[in-house]
Amino acid sequence: MTAEDLPLQFARTKRFSLGVPRGFTVSPDGERVLFVRTASGRSTTSLLWLYETGGERTLADPLALGDSSDAGEVPEAERIRRERARETSAGIVSYATDAAVRLVAFALAGALWTVRTDEGVPRRIPTAGPVVTPRPSPDGTHIAYVSGGTLRVVRADGTGDRALAGPEDPEVTYGLSDHVSAESLDRARSFWWSPDGDALLVVRVDNSPVQQWYIGDPAHPGRPPRAIRYPAAGTANARLSLHVVGLDGGRVDVDLPKEAVSHPGGEWTDPAFEYLAQADWGAAGPLAVVQTRDQRSAYVLSIDPATGATTTLHHLTDAAWLEFVPGTPASTAATGLVLTTQEGTRGLRMTGTGVRTPQGMYVHELLGAAGGRLYFMAAEEPTEAHVWSYDPENGFARLTDEPGVHHAAVGGGTVVLDSSTLDGQTVTVLRDGVPAGRIEVLAERPVTRPRPRFLTLGARALRAALYLPTSYEPGASEPESERESQLDPEMDSDRAADRRGRLPVIVHSYSGPGMQTVVKATRWHHAVNQWFADQGFAVLSVDGRGTPGRDRAWETAIHGDQLMPVVEDQADAVRAAAELFPELDTGRVAIRGWSFGGYLAAGAVLHRPDVFHAAVAGAAPTDLRLYDTHWKERYLGHPDVQPDHYDRCSLVAHAHKLTRPLKLVHGMADDNVFPAHMLRFSAALLAAGRPHSVLPLAGATHLVAQEGVIDTLLRMDLDFIKKSLDLRTA
């Protein structure tokens, strides 16, 4: 190979994630900005950086501190945390600060390090054991951390290390997230300091009720399997409780409610509060949001730290399920408590003023508060997301204009604006609304330049992106020499003439909850889709029903049926795109995807073989009873009460319907979508006499990023699709 192609670059840059600054923290005075970033678009080691007085400098370099970034040195709890966060780099991947953003704490290979932003000399702090999730007290005098499931605290000078709350059983932890909280609720934190730094609100997790599953390594039969507590749909969850622990050794148990009152009805209701959706400890005292098992009801609670008594501030309900805006609840003097509202579109409600975000504005995240203003990320058009501010005097104001996806971190009069457009990514530091500097983005640009055409298709106004070969002009016939090798020599001359100049289609969509691919922003899938297009295809990506960014009716259209509405949206999009672009050959359509996208791909060839003629399904959850409680019961209910929902949406029961070429790919170390999904589906296909291909990836988890694997997979997908669609090469 004389030059690096897109698949190899994609692998070596970890999906173009290396060199991207992230994890911004702005000091309350707006003078300092902390972030992590690798040193280049090829380095896999993240460093801690400080932006101050118009420039950036390194605060801590793991290699200079003696860290070899050997994954084997990372504590098991930290390895799990990184897997849940889909972390692609090593080194300093997370950190925490005191309230003034002067003292920074981070863990490296289980060791605790601190560095001060005004000195910049990292210091290793001795601890009782390997460290996970260290967090300084607001005044910077202490650092709390978790080791071996015990919440501990040590003074910032390295003295006085002691346990605050230790497990009473091997299956109990303090200060760590359970699987559901980390994977499905995106609640990474499980302890919060009091503003005075004299106590912490901490989550206790008892995993003993959760069934134990095992993942073995078939490539190394001498190694014992890894045991995992995994709460599959319909089975027991971990038991969670909240406790206030003081530095003086005191402990208060929080009196959480046992079940909801005025619970909304439905086919299946479970009023027991099994989920802790969010918690915090601000100036007004500790808060918690607890959610019922069926996710239709939640209480926002204030907690008395002296007694553990709780008071219900708000009771939230929804007929389908409650979904919370990340960053809520929050509270400011100007707005009062800020909560999620789900009437029409997902938005914000300021309880102190009664103001809500406008209808039609979909709020993705509450970013924070500074200078009496709230900052949030919201969309009025699904393919974009912008940064907005709100204060009672000036109302709502949009801070960004260029089409793209914009995010921000705030502090004092400073806004760090992280903007991703089709032209690239920039990070701009604004002071009092005026650009004051930039933080470098060191990520590589793809060698294949993406050229998505954004479309609105069909009666449901499906947002889609179409990628055509770079040299291809819609409406123009391809030269005979470029096309004749792809035509079936046995095809009659009339059909051959009709096909000449038309492009076979690859659908590459995710189209599941929690993620959009059709966005006017720099994303890895734009480059990958363009690479496939440049091999002689039209590639179509579609955000169907169930994806975020539109309204509640759109999101909840999959309630009770998470498959067929999504498949139908993809089929409708193919037809509608072909009406706009007659160059698309709807007689040769393949579909590929990963995770939910893999589930969609396999489901498409099972249920709509008239539209989809081949599929590559990666890490597909084929038996939905095997996926976790919170994520799957949200959409389908309890499998013992509503088994028809699972039978209809799972793929295993429909294996006998396969009539098209199908390739299944799965990481054998995947602890999110277990390999059992692929193995059970394959067994059902074999039992039904349905030929298919299986590609197991030894040692790979749900996020496949290894060089030699992810790049080879792209090429193998291409070869499989060409063969399956009978695109013969000379």
Solvent accessible surface area in square Angstrom, and as a share of the most:
residue,aa,sasa,rsa
1,M,163,0.73
2,T,150,0.87
3,A,72,0.56
4,E,48,0.22
5,D,41,0.21
6,L,1,0.01
7,P,0,0.00
8,L,25,0.13
9,Q,5,0.02
10,F,1,0.01
11,A,1,0.01
12,R,90,0.33
13,T,0,0.00
14,K,41,0.17
15,R,38,0.14
16,F,23,0.10
17,S,44,0.28
18,L,2,0.01
19,G,1,0.01
20,V,29,0.17
21,P,1,0.00
22,R,86,0.32
23,G,45,0.43
24,F,35,0.15
25,T,40,0.23
26,V,14,0.08
27,S,0,0.00
28,P,83,0.52
29,D,79,0.41
30,G,1,0.01
31,E,83,0.37
32,R,8,0.03
33,V,0,0.00
34,L,0,0.00
35,F,0,0.00
36,V,2,0.01
37,R,5,0.02
38,T,5,0.03
39,A,54,0.41
40,S,47,0.30
41,G,5,0.05
42,R,91,0.33
43,S,33,0.21
44,T,60,0.35
45,T,12,0.07
46,S,2,0.01
47,L,14,0.07
48,L,0,0.00
49,W,30,0.11
50,L,0,0.00
51,Y,1,0.00
52,E,44,0.20
53,T,125,0.73
54,G,47,0.45
55,G,35,0.34
56,E,48,0.21
57,R,103,0.38
58,T,56,0.33
59,L,5,0.02
60,A,2,0.01
61,D,43,0.22
62,P,0,0.00
63,L,110,0.55
64,A,84,0.65
65,L,41,0.21
66,G,70,0.68
67,D,15,0.08
68,S,77,0.50
69,S,33,0.21
70,D,72,0.37
71,A,84,0.65
72,G,70,0.67
73,E,88,0.40
74,V,27,0.16
75,P,23,0.14
76,E,90,0.40
77,A,33,0.26
78,E,12,0.06
79,R,70,0.26
80,I,67,0.34
81,R,55,0.20
82,R,34,0.12
83,E,22,0.10
84,R,24,0.09
85,A,62,0.48
86,R,72,0.26
87,E,37,0.17
88,T,36,0.21
89,S,14,0.09
90,A,24,0.19
91,G,3,0.03
92,I,0,0.00
93,V,11,0.06
94,S,51,0.33
95,Y,35,0.13
96,A,6,0.05
97,T,24,0.14
98,D,12,0.06
99,A,63,0.49
100,A,48,0.37
101,V,5,0.03
102,R,72,0.26
103,L,8,0.04
104,V,0,0.00
105,A,0,0.00
106,F,1,0.00
107,A,19,0.15
108,L,6,0.03
109,A,38,0.30
110,G,10,0.10
111,A,10,0.08
112,L,0,0.00
113,W,31,0.11
114,T,7,0.04
115,V,3,0.01
116,R,85,0.31
117,T,1,0.01
118,D,78,0.41
119,E,119,0.54
120,G,20,0.19
121,V,109,0.63
122,P,34,0.21
123,R,123,0.45
124,R,147,0.54
125,I,2,0.01
126,P,89,0.56
127,T,40,0.24
128,A,67,0.52
129,G,21,0.20
130,P,80,0.51
131,V,1,0.01
132,V,5,0.03
133,T,44,0.26
134,P,13,0.08
135,R,60,0.22
136,P,4,0.02
137,S,0,0.00
138,P,32,0.20
139,D,85,0.44
140,G,12,0.11
141,T,67,0.39
142,H,29,0.13
143,I,0,0.00
144,A,0,0.00
145,Y,0,0.00
146,V,1,0.00
147,S,13,0.08
148,G,77,0.74
149,G,6,0.06
150,T,19,0.11
151,L,0,0.00
152,R,45,0.16
153,V,0,0.00
154,V,0,0.00
155,R,106,0.39
156,A,24,0.19
157,D,74,0.38
158,G,15,0.14
159,T,68,0.39
160,G,33,0.31
161,D,44,0.23
162,R,80,0.29
163,A,56,0.43
164,L,30,0.15
165,A,5,0.04
166,G,34,0.32
167,P,48,0.30
168,E,108,0.49
169,D,64,0.33
170,P,129,0.81
171,E,47,0.21
172,V,4,0.02
173,T,28,0.16
174,Y,0,0.00
175,G,3,0.03
176,L,31,0.15
177,S,35,0.22
178,D,13,0.07
179,H,27,0.12
180,V,3,0.02
181,S,1,0.00
182,A,21,0.16
183,E,28,0.12
184,S,8,0.05
185,L,28,0.14
186,D,121,0.63
187,R,4,0.02
188,A,69,0.53
189,R,88,0.32
190,S,3,0.02
191,F,6,0.02
192,W,6,0.02
193,W,15,0.05
194,S,4,0.03
195,P,64,0.40
196,D,114,0.59
197,G,6,0.06
198,D,83,0.43
199,A,12,0.09
200,L,0,0.00
201,L,0,0.00
202,V,0,0.00
203,V,0,0.00
204,R,51,0.19
205,V,1,0.00
206,D,13,0.07
207,N,30,0.15
208,S,51,0.33
209,P,40,0.25
210,V,3,0.02
211,Q,57,0.25
212,Q,69,0.31
213,W,54,0.19
214,Y,126,0.48
215,I,14,0.07
216,G,38,0.36
217,D,37,0.19
218,P,91,0.57
219,A,56,0.44
220,H,82,0.37
221,P,123,0.77
222,G,78,0.75
223,R,141,0.52
224,P,114,0.72
225,P,77,0.49
226,R,66,0.24
227,A,53,0.41
228,I,24,0.12
229,R,65,0.24
230,Y,0,0.00
231,P,5,0.03
232,A,3,0.03
233,A,6,0.05
234,G,22,0.21
235,T,44,0.26
236,A,46,0.36
237,N,13,0.06
238,A,11,0.08
239,R,144,0.53
240,L,38,0.19
241,S,33,0.22
242,L,1,0.01
243,H,13,0.06
244,V,9,0.05
245,V,1,0.01
246,G,10,0.10
247,L,30,0.15
248,D,132,0.68
249,G,63,0.61
250,G,39,0.38
251,R,105,0.38
252,V,38,0.22
253,D,87,0.45
254,V,14,0.08
255,D,93,0.48
256,L,31,0.16
257,P,35,0.22
258,K,162,0.69
259,E,100,0.45
260,A,8,0.06
261,V,101,0.58
262,S,97,0.63
263,H,43,0.19
264,P,27,0.17
265,G,59,0.57
266,G,51,0.49
267,E,126,0.57
268,W,23,0.08
269,T,55,0.32
270,D,34,0.18
271,P,43,0.27
272,A,35,0.27
273,F,31,0.13
274,E,48,0.22
275,Y,8,0.03
276,L,6,0.03
277,A,9,0.07
278,Q,56,0.25
279,A,4,0.03
280,D,66,0.34
281,W,30,0.11
282,G,32,0.31
283,A,110,0.85
284,A,101,0.78
285,G,18,0.18
286,P,1,0.01
287,L,26,0.13
288,A,1,0.00
289,V,3,0.02
290,V,4,0.02
291,Q,1,0.00
292,T,0,0.00
293,R,16,0.06
294,D,4,0.02
295,Q,0,0.00
296,R,17,0.06
297,S,0,0.00
298,A,0,0.00
299,Y,15,0.06
300,V,1,0.00
301,L,1,0.01
302,S,33,0.21
303,I,9,0.05
304,D,61,0.32
305,P,50,0.32
306,A,80,0.62
307,T,89,0.52
308,G,0,0.00
309,A,52,0.40
310,T,38,0.22
311,T,82,0.48
312,T,67,0.39
313,L,74,0.37
314,H,49,0.22
315,H,64,0.28
316,L,21,0.11
317,T,66,0.38
318,D,29,0.15
319,A,82,0.63
320,A,14,0.11
321,W,4,0.01
322,L,6,0.03
323,E,35,0.16
324,F,44,0.18
325,V,1,0.00
326,P,71,0.45
327,G,40,0.38
328,T,8,0.05
329,P,17,0.10
330,A,31,0.24
331,S,63,0.41
332,T,28,0.16
333,A,119,0.92
334,A,41,0.32
335,T,1,0.01
336,G,21,0.20
337,L,22,0.11
338,V,0,0.00
339,L,3,0.02
340,T,10,0.06
341,T,13,0.07
342,Q,23,0.10
343,E,99,0.44
344,G,41,0.39
345,T,14,0.08
346,R,17,0.06
347,G,2,0.02
348,L,0,0.00
349,R,53,0.20
350,M,0,0.00
351,T,46,0.26
352,G,55,0.52
353,T,58,0.34
354,G,56,0.54
355,V,48,0.28
356,R,110,0.40
357,T,10,0.06
358,P,63,0.40
359,Q,128,0.57
360,G,44,0.42
361,M,4,0.02
362,Y,2,0.01
363,V,0,0.00
364,H,34,0.15
365,E,51,0.23
366,L,8,0.04
367,L,28,0.14
368,G,24,0.23
369,A,51,0.40
370,A,13,0.10
371,G,77,0.74
372,G,46,0.45
373,R,94,0.34
374,L,2,0.01
375,Y,17,0.07
376,F,0,0.00
377,M,22,0.10
378,A,0,0.00
379,A,1,0.01
380,E,104,0.47
381,E,57,0.26
382,P,15,0.10
383,T,5,0.03
384,E,28,0.12
385,A,3,0.03
386,H,5,0.02
387,V,0,0.00
388,W,27,0.10
389,S,3,0.02
390,Y,7,0.03
391,D,13,0.07
392,P,69,0.43
393,E,157,0.71
394,N,94,0.48
395,G,22,0.21
396,F,55,0.23
397,A,46,0.36
398,R,94,0.34
399,L,57,0.28
400,T,6,0.04
401,D,112,0.58
402,E,93,0.41
403,P,70,0.44
404,G,0,0.00
405,V,18,0.11
406,H,5,0.02
407,H,65,0.29
408,A,4,0.03
409,A,15,0.12
410,V,21,0.12
411,G,6,0.06
412,G,28,0.26
413,G,41,0.40
414,T,1,0.01
415,V,12,0.07
416,V,0,0.00
417,L,20,0.10
418,D,24,0.12
419,S,12,0.08
420,S,9,0.06
421,T,13,0.08
422,L,85,0.42
423,D,105,0.54
424,G,13,0.13
425,Q,47,0.21
426,T,49,0.29
427,V,0,0.00
428,T,21,0.12
429,V,0,0.00
430,L,22,0.11
431,R,62,0.23
432,D,125,0.65
433,G,61,0.59
434,V,96,0.55
435,P,93,0.59
436,A,45,0.35
437,G,24,0.23
438,R,158,0.58
439,I,3,0.01
440,E,101,0.45
441,V,42,0.24
442,L,52,0.26
443,A,30,0.23
444,E,54,0.24
445,R,171,0.62
446,P,35,0.22
447,V,87,0.50
448,T,19,0.11
449,R,165,0.60
450,P,40,0.25
451,R,100,0.36
452,P,22,0.14
453,R,82,0.30
454,F,55,0.23
455,L,28,0.14
456,T,83,0.48
457,L,3,0.01
458,G,50,0.48
459,A,114,0.89
460,R,77,0.28
461,A,32,0.25
462,L,2,0.01
463,R,42,0.15
464,A,0,0.00
465,A,0,0.00
466,L,0,0.00
467,Y,0,0.00
468,L,2,0.01
469,P,17,0.11
470,T,65,0.38
471,S,109,0.71
472,Y,16,0.06
473,E,115,0.51
474,P,51,0.32
475,G,68,0.66
476,A,49,0.38
477,S,90,0.58
478,E,30,0.14
479,P,75,0.47
480,E,80,0.36
481,S,87,0.56
482,E,105,0.47
483,R,1,0.00
484,E,95,0.43
485,S,41,0.27
486,Q,29,0.13
487,L,18,0.09
488,D,37,0.19
489,P,104,0.66
490,E,151,0.68
491,M,26,0.12
492,D,74,0.38
493,S,89,0.57
494,D,114,0.59
495,R,128,0.47
496,A,12,0.09
497,A,60,0.47
498,D,87,0.45
499,R,37,0.14
500,R,87,0.32
501,G,6,0.05
502,R,56,0.20
503,L,1,0.00
504,P,0,0.00
505,V,0,0.00
506,I,1,0.00
507,V,0,0.00
508,H,22,0.10
509,S,4,0.03
510,Y,43,0.16
511,S,1,0.00
512,G,0,0.00
513,P,11,0.07
514,G,59,0.57
515,M,73,0.32
516,Q,28,0.13
517,T,8,0.05
518,V,1,0.01
519,V,10,0.06
520,K,52,0.22
521,A,0,0.00
522,T,57,0.33
523,R,82,0.30
524,W,77,0.27
525,H,7,0.03
526,H,4,0.02
527,A,1,0.01
528,V,0,0.00
529,N,1,0.01
530,Q,0,0.00
531,W,23,0.08
532,F,1,0.00
533,A,0,0.00
534,D,55,0.28
535,Q,55,0.24
536,G,15,0.14
537,F,1,0.00
538,A,0,0.00
539,V,1,0.00
540,L,1,0.00
541,S,0,0.00
542,V,0,0.00
543,D,8,0.04
544,G,0,0.00
545,R,48,0.18
546,G,5,0.04
547,T,1,0.01
548,P,17,0.11
549,G,3,0.03
550,R,53,0.19
551,D,50,0.26
552,R,17,0.06
553,A,77,0.59
554,W,21,0.07
555,E,7,0.03
556,T,30,0.18
557,A,42,0.32
558,I,1,0.00
559,H,71,0.32
560,G,9,0.09
561,D,28,0.15
562,Q,0,0.00
563,L,1,0.00
564,M,49,0.22
565,P,20,0.12
566,V,1,0.01
567,V,0,0.00
568,E,48,0.21
569,D,0,0.00
570,Q,0,0.00
571,A,0,0.00
572,D,35,0.18
573,A,0,0.00
574,V,1,0.01
575,R,104,0.38
576,A,16,0.12
577,A,0,0.00
578,A,20,0.15
579,E,143,0.64
580,L,106,0.53
581,F,29,0.12
582,P,94,0.59
583,E,19,0.09
584,L,1,0.00
585,D,2,0.01
586,T,52,0.30
587,G,39,0.37
588,R,15,0.05
589,V,0,0.00
590,A,0,0.00
591,I,1,0.01
592,R,22,0.08
593,G,8,0.08
594,W,69,0.24
595,S,21,0.13
596,F,14,0.06
597,G,1,0.01
598,G,0,0.00
599,Y,2,0.01
600,L,1,0.00
601,A,0,0.00
602,A,0,0.00
603,G,0,0.00
604,A,0,0.00
605,V,0,0.00
606,L,4,0.02
607,H,39,0.17
608,R,40,0.15
609,P,37,0.24
610,D,92,0.47
611,V,12,0.07
612,F,0,0.00
613,H,23,0.10
614,A,0,0.00
615,A,0,0.00
616,V,5,0.03
617,A,1,0.01
618,G,1,0.01
619,A,0,0.00
620,A,5,0.04
621,P,11,0.07
622,T,1,0.01
623,D,18,0.09
624,L,1,0.00
625,R,80,0.29
626,L,14,0.07
627,Y,21,0.08
628,D,0,0.00
629,T,0,0.00
630,H,2,0.01
631,W,52,0.18
632,K,6,0.03
633,E,3,0.02
634,R,14,0.05
635,Y,1,0.00
636,L,2,0.01
637,G,8,0.07
638,H,29,0.13
639,P,10,0.07
640,D,115,0.59
641,V,78,0.45
642,Q,13,0.06
643,P,57,0.36
644,D,77,0.40
645,H,23,0.10
646,Y,0,0.00
647,D,63,0.33
648,R,87,0.32
649,C,0,0.00
650,S,4,0.03
651,L,0,0.00
652,V,38,0.22
653,A,60,0.47
654,H,30,0.13
655,A,2,0.02
656,H,96,0.43
657,K,76,0.32
658,L,5,0.02
659,T,95,0.55
660,R,79,0.29
661,P,54,0.34
662,L,1,0.01
663,K,12,0.05
664,L,4,0.02
665,V,3,0.02
666,H,1,0.01
667,G,0,0.00
668,M,25,0.11
669,A,21,0.16
670,D,0,0.00
671,D,4,0.02
672,N,4,0.02
673,V,2,0.01
674,F,8,0.03
675,P,13,0.08
676,A,35,0.27
677,H,0,0.00
678,M,6,0.03
679,L,94,0.47
680,R,120,0.44
681,F,0,0.00
682,S,13,0.08
683,A,58,0.45
684,A,24,0.19
685,L,0,0.00
686,L,124,0.61
687,A,94,0.73
688,A,39,0.30
689,G,57,0.55
690,R,80,0.29
691,P,117,0.74
692,H,41,0.18
693,S,45,0.29
694,V,61,0.35
695,L,41,0.21
696,P,71,0.45
697,L,17,0.08
698,A,72,0.56
699,G,44,0.42
700,A,1,0.01
701,T,31,0.18
702,H,12,0.06
703,L,40,0.20
704,V,1,0.00
705,A,11,0.09
706,Q,75,0.33
707,E,92,0.41
708,G,46,0.44
709,V,45,0.26
710,I,15,0.07
711,D,7,0.04
712,T,55,0.32
713,L,12,0.06
714,L,6,0.03
715,R,67,0.24
716,M,78,0.35
717,D,9,0.05
718,L,15,0.08
719,D,88,0.45
720,F,32,0.13
721,I,0,0.00
722,K,43,0.18
723,K,168,0.71
724,S,28,0.18
725,L,11,0.05
726,D,53,0.27
727,L,8,0.04
728,R,112,0.41
729,T,98,0.57
730,A,134,1.04
